[in-house]
Amino acid sequence: MKTYRRIIITLAALLLASHFSADLYAAEKKSVDPRKIMALYKRHCALCHGKDGKGMTKGGQKAGAKDYSDPKVAAKLKDQKKVIKSILDGMKDEKGKMLMAPFKRKLKPQEALGLIKFMQTFSKPKKK
Ligand code: HEC
């Protein structure tokens, strides 16, 4: 019977698909490869926040990026939930001027978290 066969095939495909997305989900829960995070930072963030997190770039100066090598500034990165939201949904100042565009379409929450952890390294004391 043809319909019967079609149903079996559909079911098999569905099973396979759900299994596959479960794997993807598991992968997302794992932390992201640090090299990938660095590449993402270079591609999306360094333009404003600078390679060293100091925000001393043209874009960063114009947008008003703060110095994340300063532990006082970097302290706010500890509020991961809020900061992830800022990265994914974007950030505006009190007057509604855009500070940072939303990255929702470009980054997964897990990647945003990795980027925050990466930005925290800017304020870690290096050898003096
Ligand atoms: C157009 C310039 C620009 C780009 C590109 C940009 N930012 Fe920002 N970002 C800002 C400005 C301006 C602020 C507000 C002042 C500050 O905290 O530096 C900000 C704030 C932040 C904050 C603090 C959020 C909060 O809640 O206080 C984090 C964390 C951050 N950016 C991370 C990133 C990451 C990660 C990327 C790359 C995915 C990125 N930014 C890309 C300009 C930018």
Residues whose N, C-alpha, C, O or C-beta is under 5 A from the ligand:
A	BS01	HEC	H44 C45 L47 C48 G59 A63 G64 A65 K66 K82 V83 S86 I87 L99 M100 F103 L115
